[in-house]
Amino acid sequence: MSLVAVQSPDEVNQQEEDKATRRAALDAAQSSPVITGLAAHVTRRWESARSYKETNIVPRLEECHRRRSGKYSTQKLQEIREFGGSEVWMNLTNVKARAIESWLRDILVCEEKPWGVEPTPIADMPPDIKQSVLGKLQQDTLALYQQFQGQVPPDMIQERARRMYEDAMVVLQEEAEARARNMEQKIEDQLTDGGWDSALYEFLYDMATYPVATLKAPVMHVRKKLSWGAGRRRADDTRCLFRCSA
């Protein structure tokens, strides 16, 4: 059951006056010289960028697309028809562009992926591990002093410290290698789910066709996922998806 809010005429009038006051203050702030000057500057720069794009960039991209598709421009086709020339397009551009794509695919798209994740040759020892090794060394040193009645050779302590350090580094290096393998598998799984192969093919096509190509990856998207909780109740969940696009 919904409730209906009831207001007196004075309350309604007061709300309208407050809205008018806030609107007037906002209009005054927007009409200040700083705001108007900034807005004019942004507008000029935007118009300049749009004009440059329509004059220089778009015609060049359209010409690249026509060359790759094997089509004459309207002006060129009209000139050919005026003197009765052949309208056949040999389309050598497409042959050369496809060759470039093939070479790049041989390098970037193969059974053995051209990338990997490896740890550094010497893993960094975290502070807590270092403190643990020092504490163990102190305990062993005290035990040696008690065993030899305070007459422990310095080289024995140094040898014990060296061995403990090497043992700790071996464990750290093995853990770093295991984490690198897990991270490599995670990255490969995200690339597969995000459509990396298809995005890479589109990127190679654009790079062989146009003066510039762009590959965006990974782009995170938040999507809702339908799930069912306890008692067969609907519980909408959100998840992050990584997508690749060219």
Secondary structure, 3 states (H helix, E strand, C coil): CCCCCCCCHHHHHHHHHHHHHHHHHHHHHHCCHHHHHHHHHHHHHHHHHHHHHHHHHHHHHHHHHHHHHCCCCHHHHHHHHHCCCCCCCCCHHHHHHHHHHHHHHHHHCCCCCCCCCCCCCCCCCCHHHHHHHHHHHHHHHHHHHHHCCCCCCHHHHHHHHHHHHHHHHHHHHHHHHHHHHHHHHHHHHHHHHCCHHHHHHHHHHHHHHCCCCCCEEEEEEEEEEEEECHHHCEEEEEEEEEEEEC
